[in-house]
Structure formats: C-alpha cells, structure tokens
C-alpha cells in the first residue's frame, strides 16, 4: 500500500491500515524511527483504555491492612544495603 504526501506534508493512511490499527477520526498516532531506519506507526492509546486491564479477584483490603503491609515490606530490607 502507498499514499501520496501533499504540499503540506500530509498523507492519508490507507483504509486497511486504519482498520488494522482500529483508528477512528480524531485518534492520535505515534511514529518511531528504528535504528535500522525503518519507521513504525502505532496508535496512541489513551490511559482510559487501560481501565479494567488488571483484575483483583481477592477481597478488598482495608487501609490498616495496607499500612501493615507497607511497614512489613519496609522492615524486610526493601532497599538495597548501603555501600560504605
């Protein structure tokens, strides 16, 4: 597939590519130049698209339980030992 670059430096992304990337009007895309010189075009995914990505199957924990877990983790050498 190919498209033409206009005098303004714009181009139309071919429909099969837009469909493959699930791009819609108003979506944003990112370009990456690889070390070999090839260019990758990817859709810019809004952070809201990640909603529900991670699921927790356990029961909700209380703030007190979180505080205890944080204190326990800090007491277990969470930081690497200092070099002297």
N, CA, C and O atoms as a DFTB+ gen file, in Angstrom:
336 C
 N C O
     1  1       0.837      -1.175       0.000
     2  2       0.000       0.000       0.000
     3  2       0.886       1.244       0.000
     4  3       2.013       1.227       0.494
     5  1       0.368       2.274      -0.542
     6  2       1.104       3.521      -0.575
     7  2       0.126       4.687      -0.584
     8  3      -1.060       4.525      -0.873
     9  1       0.648       5.862      -0.263
    10  2      -0.142       7.088      -0.347
    11  2       0.801       8.217      -0.719
    12  3       2.022       8.074      -0.656
    13  1       0.222       9.330      -1.103
    14  2       0.994      10.484      -1.571
    15  2       1.099      11.522      -0.463
    16  3       0.166      11.712       0.318
    17  1       2.240      12.188      -0.404
    18  2       2.433      13.277       0.552
    19  2       2.046      14.578      -0.136
    20  3       2.506      14.862      -1.242
    21  1       1.196      15.370       0.521
    22  2       0.748      16.645      -0.039
    23  2       1.817      17.716       0.158
    24  3       2.834      17.481       0.810
    25  1       1.573      18.891      -0.413
    26  2       2.491      20.018      -0.264
    27  2       2.635      20.424       1.199
    28  3       3.659      20.987       1.587
    29  1       1.623      20.145       2.011
    30  2       1.672      20.459       3.445
    31  2       2.363      19.358       4.250
    32  3       2.473      19.475       5.471
    33  1       2.831      18.298       3.597
    34  2       3.487      17.197       4.297
    35  2       2.504      16.213       4.904
    36  3       2.873      15.429       5.778
    37  1       1.262      16.244       4.453
    38  2       0.239      15.353       4.981
    39  2       0.023      14.178       4.043
    40  3       0.347      14.238       2.857
    41  1      -0.531      13.108       4.601
    42  2      -0.851      11.938       3.803
    43  2      -2.091      11.280       4.392
    44  3      -2.461      11.550       5.534
    45  1      -2.717      10.435       3.626
    46  2      -3.865       9.670       4.109
    47  2      -3.391       8.261       4.421
    48  3      -2.741       7.617       3.597
    49  1      -3.718       7.789       5.610
    50  2      -3.381       6.411       5.974
    51  2      -4.388       5.510       5.256
    52  3      -5.594       5.697       5.413
    53  1      -3.920       4.548       4.479
    54  2      -4.843       3.681       3.745
    55  2      -5.847       2.988       4.676
    56  3      -5.529       2.634       5.811
    57  1      -7.059       2.809       4.162
    58  2      -8.150       2.255       4.960
    59  2      -7.798       0.912       5.603
    60  3      -8.116       0.725       6.778
    61  1      -7.158      -0.037       4.902
    62  2      -6.824      -1.312       5.565
    63  2      -5.902      -1.126       6.779
    64  3      -6.005      -1.861       7.761
    65  1      -4.997      -0.132       6.701
    66  2      -4.102       0.139       7.833
    67  2      -4.912       0.737       8.982
    68  3      -4.749       0.330      10.133
    69  1      -5.792       1.709       8.672
    70  2      -6.638       2.307       9.718
    71  2      -7.497       1.238      10.388
    72  3      -7.658       1.242      11.609
    73  1      -8.041       0.333       9.598
    74  2      -8.871      -0.737      10.166
    75  2      -8.039      -1.665      11.039
    76  3      -8.474      -2.054      12.123
    77  1      -6.856      -2.020      10.578
    78  2      -5.989      -2.920      11.342
    79  2      -5.609      -2.310      12.693
    80  3      -5.586      -3.002      13.711
    81  1      -5.309      -0.997      12.692
    82  2      -4.936      -0.317      13.928
    83  2      -6.152       0.177      14.710
    84  3      -6.010       0.747      15.792
    85  1      -7.341      -0.044      14.161
    86  2      -8.604       0.386      14.778
    87  2      -8.600       1.894      15.031
    88  3      -9.024       2.357      16.090
    89  1      -8.115       2.653      14.045
    90  2      -8.060       4.108      14.152
    91  2      -9.391       4.708      13.726
    92  3     -10.022       4.262      12.769
    93  1      -9.797       5.736      14.470
    94  2     -11.022       6.460      14.163
    95  2     -10.692       7.938      14.031
    96  3      -9.610       8.372      14.425
    97  1     -11.612       8.709      13.482
    98  2     -11.423      10.147      13.351
    99  2     -11.086      10.755      14.709
   100  3     -11.771      10.495      15.699
   101  1     -10.044      11.556      14.752
   102  2      -9.630      12.217      15.990
   103  2      -8.595      11.443      16.789
   104  3      -7.997      11.996      17.711
   105  1      -8.366      10.161      16.455
   106  2      -7.339       9.386      17.154
   107  2      -5.966       9.976      16.847
   108  3      -5.764      10.623      15.819
   109  1      -5.041       9.742      17.748
   110  2      -3.671      10.217      17.561
   111  2      -2.779       9.010      17.286
   112  3      -3.066       7.896      17.723
   113  1      -1.697       9.252      16.557
   114  2      -0.747       8.176      16.271
   115  2       0.652       8.640      16.653
   116  3       0.928       9.837      16.731
   117  1       1.527       7.669      16.887
   118  2       2.918       7.947      17.228
   119  2       3.798       7.301      16.159
   120  3       3.475       6.243      15.619
   121  1       4.907       7.957      15.871
   122  2       5.891       7.442      14.921
   123  2       7.186       7.152      15.672
   124  3       7.612       7.938      16.519
   125  1       7.800       6.034      15.362
   126  2       9.081       5.664      15.960
   127  2      10.057       5.344      14.833
   128  3       9.720       4.603      13.909
   129  1      11.255       5.896      14.907
   130  2      12.300       5.567      13.942
   131  2      13.205       4.531      14.587
   132  3      13.811       4.781      15.629
   133  1      13.290       3.382      13.965
   134  2      14.128       2.289      14.473
   135  2      15.586       2.521      14.069
   136  3      15.868       3.274      13.137
   137  1      16.510       1.864      14.783
   138  2      17.933       2.010      14.442
   139  2      18.254       1.627      12.992
   140  3      19.191       2.169      12.405
   141  1      17.483       0.695      12.409
   142  2      17.746       0.288      11.022
   143  2      17.163       1.273      10.003
   144  3      17.293       1.062       8.797
   145  1      16.516       2.354      10.484
   146  2      15.961       3.369       9.595
   147  2      14.496       3.176       9.261
   148  3      13.872       4.071       8.692
   149  1      13.930       2.018       9.605
   150  2      12.511       1.816       9.337
   151  2      11.677       2.638      10.320
   152  3      12.142       2.992      11.403
   153  1      10.461       2.928       9.931
   154  2       9.566       3.739      10.749
   155  2       8.363       2.896      11.144
   156  3       7.798       2.172      10.325
   157  1       7.980       3.001      12.412
   158  2       6.825       2.275      12.927
   159  2       5.756       3.292      13.295
   160  3       6.046       4.315      13.915
   161  1       4.534       3.008      12.912
   162  2       3.396       3.861      13.220
   163  2       2.486       3.083      14.164
   164  3       2.061       1.973      13.843
   165  1       2.186       3.659      15.323
   166  2       1.339       2.995      16.308
   167  2       0.262       3.949      16.798
   168  3       0.485       5.158      16.874
   169  1      -0.917       3.405      17.133
   170  2      -1.934       4.282      17.711
   171  2      -1.514       4.706      19.103
   172  3      -0.926       3.923      19.848
   173  1      -1.818       5.956      19.457
   174  2      -1.557       6.442      20.806
   175  2      -2.792       6.095      21.620
   176  3      -3.873       6.632      21.380
   177  1      -2.629       5.201      22.578
   178  2      -3.753       4.702      23.357
   179  2      -3.954       5.600      24.579
   180  3      -3.008       5.833      25.332
   181  1      -5.174       6.107      24.785
   182  2      -5.414       6.925      25.982
   183  2      -5.344       6.070      27.234
   184  3      -5.634       4.874      27.189
   185  1      -4.965       6.667      28.338
   186  2      -4.837       5.939      29.596
   187  2      -6.154       5.299      30.004
   188  3      -6.161       4.266      30.675
   189  1      -7.264       5.899      29.609
   190  2      -8.566       5.334      29.971
   191  2      -8.794       3.970      29.323
   192  3      -9.626       3.193      29.790
   193  1      -8.057       3.676      28.248
   194  2      -8.192       2.372      27.602
   195  2      -7.661       1.249      28.486
   196  3      -7.981       0.080      28.269
   197  1      -6.848       1.603      29.486
   198  2      -6.287       0.590      30.383
   199  2      -7.213       0.261      31.548
   200  3      -6.926      -0.645      32.331
   201  1      -8.326       0.990      31.670
   202  2      -9.257       0.742      32.766
   203  2      -9.712      -0.719      32.732
   204  3     -10.157      -1.220      31.699
   205  1      -9.593      -1.378      33.858
   206  2     -10.013      -2.772      33.960
   207  2      -8.987      -3.762      33.445
   208  3      -9.255      -4.963      33.404
   209  1      -7.813      -3.282      33.049
   210  2      -6.774      -4.159      32.500
   211  2      -6.294      -5.167      33.537
   212  3      -6.092      -6.341      33.226
   213  1      -6.114      -4.705      34.765
   214  2      -5.698      -5.584      35.854
   215  2      -6.905      -5.895      36.728
   216  3      -7.639      -4.995      37.136
   217  1      -7.094      -7.128      36.999
   218  2      -8.233      -7.543      37.813
   219  2      -7.734      -8.102      39.135
   220  3      -6.745      -8.834      39.169
   221  1      -8.409      -7.762      40.216
   222  2      -8.112      -8.293      41.526
   223  2      -9.266      -9.192      41.912
   224  3     -10.408      -8.740      41.990
   225  1      -8.981     -10.468      42.156
   226  2     -10.019     -11.441      42.466
   227  2     -10.253     -11.592      43.968
   228  3     -11.234     -12.205      44.388
   229  1      -9.357     -11.036      44.771
   230  2      -9.474     -11.183      46.220
   231  2     -10.450     -10.186      46.822
   232  3     -11.082      -9.394      46.122
   233  1     -10.551     -10.252      48.121
   234  2     -11.430      -9.313      48.823
   235  2     -10.744      -7.960      48.928
   236  3      -9.516      -7.885      48.876
   237  1     -11.520      -6.888      49.076
   238  2     -10.900      -5.572      49.261
   239  2     -10.121      -5.532      50.571
   240  3     -10.521      -6.156      51.553
   241  1      -9.023      -4.807      50.586
   242  2      -8.229      -4.682      51.803
   243  2      -8.494      -3.325      52.444
   244  3      -8.839      -2.356      51.768
   245  1      -8.329      -3.278      53.747
   246  2      -8.555      -2.040      54.479
   247  2      -7.290      -1.183      54.452
   248  3      -6.208      -1.667      54.121
   249  1      -7.437       0.081      54.800
   250  2      -6.274       0.960      54.889
   251  2      -5.299       0.464      55.946
   252  3      -4.085       0.574      55.774
   253  1      -5.819      -0.080      57.034
   254  2      -4.953      -0.613      58.089
   255  2      -4.123      -1.788      57.566
   256  3      -2.937      -1.901      57.879
   257  1      -4.743      -2.654      56.775
   258  2      -4.007      -3.791      56.202
   259  2      -2.920      -3.298      55.234
   260  3      -1.821      -3.850      55.190
   261  1      -3.242      -2.261      54.466
   262  2      -2.236      -1.690      53.556
   263  2      -1.064      -1.111      54.341
   264  3       0.096      -1.320      53.986
   265  1      -1.377      -0.379      55.415
   266  2      -0.313       0.204      56.248
   267  2       0.578      -0.875      56.839
   268  3       1.798      -0.718      56.871
   269  1      -0.017      -1.977      57.310
   270  2       0.764      -3.088      57.877
   271  2       1.665      -3.712      56.812
   272  3       2.826      -4.023      57.079
   273  1       1.125      -3.895      55.605
   274  2       1.916      -4.497      54.527
   275  2       3.082      -3.585      54.141
   276  3       4.190      -4.058      53.886
   277  1       2.826      -2.284      54.099
   278  2       3.893      -1.331      53.774
   279  2       4.975      -1.368      54.842
   280  3       6.164      -1.396      54.526
   281  1       4.567      -1.369      56.100
   282  2       5.534      -1.405      57.203
   283  2       6.332      -2.701      57.176
   284  3       7.542      -2.690      57.404
   285  1       5.667      -3.816      56.900
   286  2       6.363      -5.104      56.842
   287  2       7.370      -5.124      55.694
   288  3       8.482      -5.630      55.848
   289  1       6.980      -4.575      54.544
   290  2       7.888      -4.537      53.393
   291  2       9.084      -3.654      53.656
   292  3      10.199      -3.987      53.256
   293  1       8.872      -2.531      54.321
   294  2       9.967      -1.623      54.625
   295  2      10.922      -2.247      55.629
   296  3      12.123      -1.978      55.602
   297  1      10.390      -3.079      56.514
   298  2      11.215      -3.720      57.520
   299  2      11.983      -4.914      56.987
   300  3      12.898      -5.396      57.655
   301  1      11.649      -5.395      55.835
   302  2      12.296      -6.592      55.263
   303  2      13.440      -6.235      54.339
   304  3      13.820      -7.044      53.492
   305  1      13.990      -5.060      54.479
   306  2      15.118      -4.686      53.625
   307  2      14.692      -4.390      52.211
   308  3      15.325      -4.854      51.263
   309  1      13.627      -3.624      52.050
   310  2      13.145      -3.279      50.725
   311  2      14.184      -2.493      49.938
   312  3      14.214      -2.555      48.709
   313  1      15.030      -1.760      50.636
   314  2      16.103      -1.028      49.969
   315  2      17.389      -1.834      50.007
   316  3      17.642      -2.538      50.985
   317  1      18.213      -1.747      48.956
   318  2      19.479      -2.483      48.976
   319  2      20.395      -1.929      50.054
   320  3      20.296      -0.753      50.405
   321  1      21.292      -2.765      50.587
   322  2      22.203      -2.265      51.628
   323  2      23.111      -1.179      51.077
   324  3      23.474      -1.183      49.901
   325  1      23.467      -0.254      51.947
   326  2      24.349       0.856      51.551
   327  2      25.788       0.374      51.430
   328  3      26.250      -0.457      52.212
   329  1      26.475       0.903      50.451
   330  2      27.910       0.614      50.309
   331  2      28.664       1.633      51.122
   332  3      28.301       2.808      51.170
   333  1      29.702       1.177      51.751
   334  2      30.497       2.133      52.540
   335  2      31.878       2.281      51.997
   336  3      32.676       3.044      52.541
